[in-house]
């Protein structure tokens, strides 16, 4: 499944060609379908209607939440997650940890193995980023020695963005998601972030985040299409 964020094509005559290009690229990577996350800033304004005409269906709505790493008095703070001792989350910084991260793509996201050339390129990008910066931005959640979930972190100036967060169904409601959020918050603060932004499903991760100090910024609509395979 290929996910598209922040689609913005204001020139109406170019929209269909841009959508064709997205779908062609996804199919070339053996994706099982495509999913669009539509922000309030998405263009064109009728993007949802255009996707429906192309066979897309609406999914559960998600929302954008923000966490301020300082309270109203200016004191530093972190969300108060307390995962059990057997569950931990840490950034992938070696090949084994990267393999654990990638190995969760299929069960978590219904994502097929990419072509060999793409796989080698992604692995090389990971190794170069760790060598250059000491960070990969990819986190794995572990229950003892078993990888059970993953998520990403990007820090740009004062803003940290959490992406791609998911936990295997058999390990949910054990504190794994909280461990993943907390680990990324701690690293975001070390890198100088002042706030964290995350998208969350209204009925699942959203309530968890709200109970721990995250505030709702706005809604996001999701539209998805799945393609039949021979």
ChimeraX attribute file (.defattr): number of C-alpha atoms within 10 A of each C-alpha:
attribute: neighborCount
match mode: 1-to-1
recipient: residues
	/A:1	22
	/A:2	21
	/A:3	17
	/A:4	14
	/A:5	12
	/A:6	13
	/A:7	18
	/A:8	16
	/A:9	17
	/A:10	12
	/A:11	9
	/A:12	12
	/A:13	9
	/A:14	10
	/A:15	18
	/A:16	14
	/A:17	11
	/A:18	14
	/A:19	17
	/A:20	11
	/A:21	12
	/A:22	15
	/A:23	17
	/A:24	13
	/A:25	13
	/A:26	17
	/A:27	16
	/A:28	10
	/A:29	17
	/A:30	17
	/A:31	21
	/A:32	17
	/A:33	19
	/A:34	19
	/A:35	21
	/A:36	23
	/A:37	20
	/A:38	22
	/A:39	19
	/A:40	12
	/A:41	11
	/A:42	18
	/A:43	18
	/A:44	15
	/A:45	14
	/A:46	10
	/A:47	18
	/A:48	20
	/A:49	10
	/A:50	15
	/A:51	19
	/A:52	14
	/A:53	10
	/A:54	12
	/A:55	12
	/A:56	20
	/A:57	15
	/A:58	15
	/A:59	13
	/A:60	11
	/A:61	16
	/A:62	22
	/A:63	19
	/A:64	19
	/A:65	20
	/A:66	21
	/A:67	23
	/A:68	20
	/A:69	20
	/A:70	13
	/A:71	12
	/A:72	7
	/A:73	6
	/A:74	9
	/A:75	8
	/A:76	12
	/A:77	14
	/A:78	16
	/A:79	18
	/A:80	11
	/A:81	18
	/A:82	12
	/A:83	17
	/A:84	12
	/A:85	9
	/A:86	10
	/A:87	22
	/A:88	23
	/A:89	25
	/A:90	17
	/A:91	23
	/A:92	22
	/A:93	19
	/A:94	12
	/A:95	12
	/A:96	10
	/A:97	17
	/A:98	19
	/A:99	12
	/A:100	20
	/A:101	22
	/A:102	17
	/A:103	16
	/A:104	20
	/A:105	18
	/A:106	12
	/A:107	13
	/A:108	17
	/A:109	13
	/A:110	14
	/A:111	19
	/A:112	14
	/A:113	15
	/A:114	14
	/A:115	12
	/A:116	9
	/A:117	8
	/A:118	12
	/A:119	13
	/A:120	12
	/A:121	12
	/A:122	13
	/A:123	15
	/A:124	12
	/A:125	13
	/A:126	21
	/A:127	18
	/A:128	14
	/A:129	15
	/A:130	16
	/A:131	12
	/A:132	10
	/A:133	8
	/A:134	11
	/A:135	17
	/A:136	22
	/A:137	20
	/A:138	23
	/A:139	26
	/A:140	27
	/A:141	29
	/A:142	20
	/A:143	17
	/A:144	11
	/A:145	10
	/A:146	11
	/A:147	20
	/A:148	26
	/A:149	29
	/A:150	30
	/A:151	22
	/A:152	19
	/A:153	25
	/A:154	17
	/A:155	19
	/A:156	11
	/A:157	11
	/A:158	13
	/A:159	19
	/A:160	25
	/A:161	19
	/A:162	23
	/A:163	17
	/A:164	18
	/A:165	20
	/A:166	21
	/A:167	21
	/A:168	15
	/A:169	11
	/A:170	8
	/A:171	13
	/A:172	13
	/A:173	10
	/A:174	13
	/A:175	16
	/A:176	28
	/A:177	27
	/A:178	23
	/A:179	21
	/A:180	29
	/A:181	22
	/A:182	20
	/A:183	19
	/A:184	25
	/A:185	25
	/A:186	15
	/A:187	18
	/A:188	24
	/A:189	20
	/A:190	9
	/A:191	15
	/A:192	14
	/A:193	20
	/A:194	18
	/A:195	19
	/A:196	24
	/A:197	21
	/A:198	22
	/A:199	23
	/A:200	24
	/A:201	15
	/A:202	16
	/A:203	11
	/A:204	10
	/A:205	17
	/A:206	20
	/A:207	13
	/A:208	16
	/A:209	22
	/A:210	14
	/A:211	11
	/A:212	14
	/A:213	17
	/A:214	20
	/A:215	17
	/A:216	18
	/A:217	12
	/A:218	13
	/A:219	17
	/A:220	20
	/A:221	16
	/A:222	20
	/A:223	21
	/A:224	19
	/A:225	19
	/A:226	14
	/A:227	12
	/A:228	7
	/A:229	6
	/A:230	3
